[in-house]
């Protein structure tokens, strides 16, 4: 995890992240969908619903029933409690951990527009290119046999 034990007191922890995280007293609801890596790809967009557990200026931790994939892009809206307003956002999955107590997943999501939409799209494009290349090679090997 992204915490290191303090040598002075085993109950104190020190965050190793660039941006401090803020735990929410009442988790915020988030609704969105995954973005397919390639237009017309076999893999379709999936709906994602969950609750924001903590947030920072760099990203958030989402608790969701759906299993996401690392590097996957997610477009969504974070509901503002007590209003009909929501905050639109584009996120990239950085890590995923299964909750041991219930069938849910904790996902570390990074805000993409903040610092790296180009990097996120390049990563997604590289993954899509590699997947398409492997599929093309496999199809041609099958045809030759």
N, C-alpha and C positions, 0 to 999 in steps of 0.2 A: 504494500500500500504506500501511499505518499506521505507517511508520517515516520518520524524517527524518534526513538525513545530519548528522553533527556537523561543524561547520566546522573544528574542531581536528584531527580525524583521520578520513579518509574511510572507515576500516574500522570505526569505532565507530558504533553506531546508538542512537537514543533512541526509546523507545516513546511513542506519543501516545495510548495507550488509558487508560481510567479505571482498569482493573485490570491488574496485571502478569500476563503469561502465563508458564506454566511448561512448557517442552518436556519431553516424557516420554522416558525412556531406552528403554523398551519400550512401543510404542503399546497403548492399551487397546482392546478390542473393544467395539463398540456395535451393538446390534440394535434395530430399531424399525420404525415405519410412519408414513407421512404421514397427516394427518387431512384428510378432505374438508372444503371450506369450508362446504358446505350439506348437510343431511341429504337423502338421495335425489338428490344431484347426479349428473350423468353421469360426472364424474371420480371414479374409485374410489381407495381408499386403496392406497398402494404400499409394499412391503417395502423397507426400507433397511438395508444392512449396511455397516459400515466400521470404520475404526480412528481413534481419537482421537490426533491428532498433538501437540496442546498444549492446555492447559486454564488457566482463570482462574476467579475467583469469579463472573465475569459471563457466561462461555460457554466454548466450545471450538472447535477446528478439527477437522473430520472429513474423512478421505480415504475416498471411496466410489466405487463403480462407477456408481451411479445418479445421474442428473442431477436435482437438486432445483430448486425454484423459490423465488426471493426472496419473503419474507413467509410462506411455507408453514410450517405447524405440523408438528412431528414429535414423536411420543411414543415413548420408547425406554428401553432399559436399558443401562447401562455395566457390563460385567463386571469383577468384582474378581479380579485374578489370584491363583491359588493357592487359590481358594475356589469354592463354588457360589453365592456371593452376587452380587447385582447391584444397581445403584443406579437406581431408576426416575426418569425425568426428562421434562419437557416443554420443548421447544426451538422457537425460531423461526429460520428461515433468514434471515440478514442479508446475506450476500454469497456468490457462487459464482465459482470460477475453474477452468477446465479445466487439468488437468496436461498439460504439453507432451510428456512422455516416454512416457506410457501412457494408456490409455483410462479415466481416473479423474478425479474432481473433488474439489477442496478446497472445503469449505463452512464458512463462519463461522456458528456456531449460538449464539444467545443463550438463556440460561436464562430461561424465561418466568415461572415462579413467583416468581423472586427479586424482580422489580420491575414486571412489567407484564402480567399475564394479561389484565386488562381492556383494555389498549391493544392487545395482540395480537389479542384476539377482536374488538375494534372494527374493526381494520384488516382482518381476514379477513372480517368481516361486510360492510364497505364494498365490498371487492373482489367478494364474492359477489353483493351487490345490484347493482352496476354490470354484472357479467356477465349476471345474470338479466334486467336491464332491456334490455340490448342484444339478447339472444336473443329476448325478447318482442317488441321493436320489429321485428326482422328477420322474425320469424314473421308478424306482422301486415302488414308491407309485402308479403311474398310472397303472402299470401292475397288482398290487394287487387288484385294484378296478375294 
